[in-house]
Amino acid sequence: MLACASVPPEALTESQAAVRAAEEVGAQSQPQAQYHLQLAQEQIAAAKQKMDGSRRDKQRAEALLHRAKADAELAIAYAQTSQAQREAQDAWAEIEELQQQP
């Protein structure tokens, strides 16, 4: 029995949600995060164009959506790492300032 190949709706939903999450954590303000966010957005756009095509196009669309989700998640990780590094630097600066006080 052959089933008609279609892109699972959750693949699109999950990749779009990951992009929104990346935007919410400030991925646009960190170069590496911004790059992966842009890739994810482009992959979603490309997948949408292929979703109504042939079986092969639908398979490619699904692969693009999985990759978009991964890129968006990577953008989140870069953005959060960047924020954590800034907070650590601020904390270290405070420690140094306190150590210099008599």
CORRA-V311374 format. One record per run of one state. SS is the DSSP state (@ for helix, = for strand, . for the rest). FROM is the first residue (numbers start at 1). LEN is the number of residues. If there is no record, write none. Layout:
SS_FROM_LEN + SS_FROM_LEN
This chain:
._1_8 + @_9_16 + ._25_2 + @_27_3 + ._30_1 + @_31_20 + ._51_4 + @_55_46 + ._101_2
